[in-house]
Amino acid sequence: MRLYAVVAAGGFRRYATYRVATAAGVFTNTVFGFILAYTYIALWDERPQLGGYDQSQALTYVWLGQALLMTCAMMGGGFEDELIERIRTGDIAIDLYRPADLQLWWLAGDLGRAAFHLLGRGIVPMVLGALAFDLALPVSPLTWVAFLVSVALGVVVSFAVRFLVALSAFWLMDGTGVMQMCWLAGLFFSGMLLPLNLFPGLLGDVARALPWSSLLQVPADVFLGTHTGWDLVRAYAFQGGWALVLLAAGRVLQSVATRRVVVQGG
């Protein structure tokens, strides 16, 4: 486990070196946060309590979305580009022969990336949003802890989805199309565009049941106090269940791909 802790720390340091890009990202998240916030104000003025949120909760949701956009890689931007390129060039064979688990290696690096983006690109927009608007910030420290646990589970779910997408390059040779479909689905079904509580009927039920809801909708509801007690346990079970299923699917595909590489190498 020490090896993967070192990889996670390396992932954090790697993204911390891009200071200008981080500053630009903070600026972009803040600008879009203000645009969405005023859009939500207009919408909630017309439809108070829309989706079960009051205006303060809706504005909080906006800024949580900006804080978690890169943390949970809803638009990609993590390890998947590099992994797809290594598969395409054949360098993945070297990785598969290393005395380290491929999935855990990339997961550790992605956790380091997520931790940096939460601190480096998440806190400042959230603070600026809280200064400019009346946000529904939790009073209890336990709610903040519960939120961070939910975010961590969301990051794992996000990784597991993107790992599957990257492994598709073993058969497609170019995962660009699959990757674009994945981040479009991530934006829509995570609740980044609109809270999933606003989706009507069957669409809302399906959207909340998909793994992408673990990236924003579930952590946001934990932050807003919607999930408490046993309901919080069920929210964690939902996120953890998707994480386990998707990680298991990734391990199966990894095993199949490894055998394919061994056969071709032989």
MOUR-V276211 format. One record per pair of residues at least 4 apart in sequence whose ideal C-beta (glycine too) atoms are under 8 Angstrom apart, sorted by the first residue. I is the first residue (numbers start at 1). J is the second residue. Records with the same first field share a line. If there is no record, write none. Layout:
I: J ; J
This chain:
1: 5
2: 6
3: 7 ; 100
4: 8 ; 104 ; 105 ; 107 ; 108
5: 9 ; 108
6: 10
7: 11 ; 105 ; 108 ; 109 ; 112
8: 12 ; 108 ; 109 ; 111 ; 112 ; 115
9: 13 ; 112
10: 14 ; 109 ; 112
11: 15 ; 108 ; 109 ; 110 ; 111 ; 112 ; 113 ; 116
12: 16 ; 112 ; 113 ; 115 ; 116
13: 17 ; 112
14: 109 ; 112 ; 113
15: 22 ; 112 ; 113 ; 116 ; 117 ; 120
16: 22 ; 116 ; 120
18: 22
19: 23
20: 24
21: 25
22: 26 ; 120 ; 121
23: 27
24: 28
25: 29 ; 70 ; 120 ; 121
26: 30 ; 120 ; 121 ; 124 ; 125
27: 31
28: 32
29: 33 ; 66 ; 67 ; 69 ; 70 ; 121 ; 125
30: 34 ; 66 ; 124 ; 125 ; 128 ; 129
31: 35
32: 36 ; 66
33: 37 ; 62 ; 63 ; 66 ; 125 ; 128 ; 129
34: 38 ; 132
35: 39
36: 40 ; 62 ; 65 ; 66
37: 41 ; 59 ; 62 ; 63 ; 129 ; 132 ; 133
38: 42
39: 43
40: 44 ; 55 ; 58 ; 59 ; 61 ; 62
41: 45 ; 55 ; 59
42: 46
43: 47 ; 50 ; 58
44: 48 ; 50 ; 53 ; 54 ; 55 ; 58
45: 55
48: 54 ; 55
49: 53 ; 54
50: 58 ; 198
51: 58 ; 195 ; 197 ; 198
52: 197 ; 226
53: 57 ; 58 ; 61 ; 195 ; 197 ; 224
54: 58 ; 136
55: 59
56: 60 ; 133 ; 134 ; 135 ; 136
57: 61 ; 136 ; 224
58: 62 ; 195
59: 63 ; 129 ; 133 ; 134 ; 135 ; 136
60: 64 ; 135 ; 136 ; 137 ; 220 ; 223 ; 224
61: 65 ; 191 ; 195 ; 220 ; 224
62: 66 ; 129
63: 67 ; 125 ; 126 ; 129 ; 130 ; 133 ; 135
64: 68 ; 126 ; 216 ; 219 ; 220 ; 223
65: 69 ; 191 ; 192 ; 216 ; 220
66: 122 ; 125 ; 126 ; 129
67: 71 ; 118 ; 121 ; 122 ; 123 ; 125 ; 126
68: 72 ; 74 ; 118 ; 122 ; 151 ; 154 ; 215 ; 216 ; 219
69: 74 ; 75 ; 192
70: 74 ; 75 ; 77 ; 117 ; 121 ; 122
71: 114 ; 117 ; 118 ; 121 ; 122 ; 151 ; 155
72: 114 ; 151 ; 154 ; 155 ; 158 ; 190 ; 215 ; 216
73: 77 ; 78 ; 110 ; 113 ; 114 ; 158 ; 159 ; 162 ; 186
74: 158 ; 183 ; 186 ; 187 ; 190 ; 192 ; 212 ; 215 ; 216
75: 183 ; 186 ; 187
76: 80 ; 81 ; 162 ; 179 ; 182 ; 183 ; 186
78: 110 ; 113 ; 158 ; 159 ; 162
79: 83 ; 106 ; 109 ; 110 ; 113 ; 159 ; 162 ; 166
80: 84 ; 162 ; 163 ; 165 ; 166 ; 175 ; 179
81: 85 ; 179
82: 86
83: 87 ; 92 ; 106 ; 163 ; 166 ; 169
84: 88 ; 166 ; 169 ; 174 ; 175 ; 176 ; 179
85: 89 ; 91
86: 91 ; 92 ; 95
87: 92 ; 166 ; 167 ; 169 ; 170 ; 175
88: 169 ; 173 ; 174
91: 95
92: 96 ; 257 ; 261
93: 97 ; 261 ; 265
94: 98
95: 102 ; 105
96: 102 ; 257 ; 258 ; 261
98: 105
100: 104 ; 105
101: 105
102: 106 ; 254
103: 107 ; 163 ; 247 ; 250 ; 251 ; 254
104: 108
105: 109
106: 110 ; 159 ; 163
107: 111 ; 156 ; 159 ; 163
108: 112
109: 113
110: 114 ; 155 ; 159 ; 162
111: 115 ; 155 ; 156 ; 159
112: 116
113: 117
114: 118 ; 155
115: 119
116: 120
117: 121 ; 122
118: 122 ; 123 ; 151
119: 123
121: 125
122: 126
123: 127
124: 128
125: 129
126: 130
127: 131
128: 132
129: 133 ; 135
130: 135 ; 137
136: 224
138: 143 ; 144 ; 147 ; 223 ; 225
139: 143
140: 144
141: 145
142: 146
143: 147 ; 222 ; 223 ; 225
144: 148
145: 149
146: 150 ; 222 ; 227 ; 232
147: 151 ; 219 ; 222 ; 223
148: 152
149: 153 ; 236
150: 154 ; 218 ; 219 ; 222 ; 223 ; 235 ; 236 ; 239
151: 155 ; 219
152: 156
153: 157 ; 214 ; 236 ; 239 ; 240 ; 243
154: 158 ; 214 ; 215 ; 216 ; 218 ; 219 ; 239
155: 159
156: 160 ; 239 ; 243 ; 247
157: 161 ; 211 ; 214 ; 215 ; 239 ; 242 ; 243 ; 246
158: 162 ; 186 ; 214 ; 215
159: 163
160: 164 ; 211 ; 242 ; 243 ; 246 ; 247 ; 249 ; 250
161: 165 ; 182 ; 186 ; 211 ; 212 ; 246
162: 166 ; 179 ; 182
163: 167 ; 246 ; 247 ; 250
164: 168 ; 246 ; 249 ; 250 ; 253
165: 175 ; 178 ; 179 ; 182
166: 175 ; 179
167: 250 ; 253 ; 254 ; 257
168: 172 ; 175 ; 178
169: 173 ; 174 ; 175
170: 253 ; 257 ; 260
172: 177 ; 178
175: 179
176: 180
177: 181
178: 182
179: 183
180: 184
181: 185
182: 186
183: 187
184: 188
185: 189 ; 212
186: 190 ; 192 ; 212 ; 215
187: 192 ; 193
188: 192 ; 193 ; 207 ; 212
189: 196 ; 207 ; 210 ; 212 ; 213
190: 212 ; 213 ; 215 ; 216 ; 217
191: 195 ; 196 ; 207 ; 213 ; 216 ; 217 ; 220
192: 216
194: 198 ; 199
195: 217 ; 220
196: 204 ; 207 ; 208 ; 213 ; 217
197: 204 ; 217
198: 204
199: 203 ; 204 ; 207 ; 208
200: 204
201: 205
202: 206
203: 207
204: 208
205: 209
206: 210
207: 212 ; 213
208: 213 ; 217
209: 213
211: 242 ; 246
213: 217 ; 218
214: 218 ; 219 ; 238 ; 239 ; 242 ; 243
215: 219
216: 220
217: 221
218: 222 ; 227 ; 235 ; 238 ; 239
219: 223
220: 224
221: 226 ; 227 ; 235
222: 226 ; 227 ; 232 ; 235
226: 231
227: 231 ; 232 ; 234 ; 235
228: 232
229: 233
230: 234
231: 235
232: 236
233: 237
234: 238
235: 239
236: 240
237: 241
238: 242
239: 243
240: 244
241: 245
242: 246
243: 247
244: 248
245: 249
246: 250
247: 251
248: 252
249: 253
250: 254
251: 255
252: 256
253: 257
254: 258
255: 259
256: 260
257: 261
258: 262
259: 263
260: 264
261: 265
262: 266
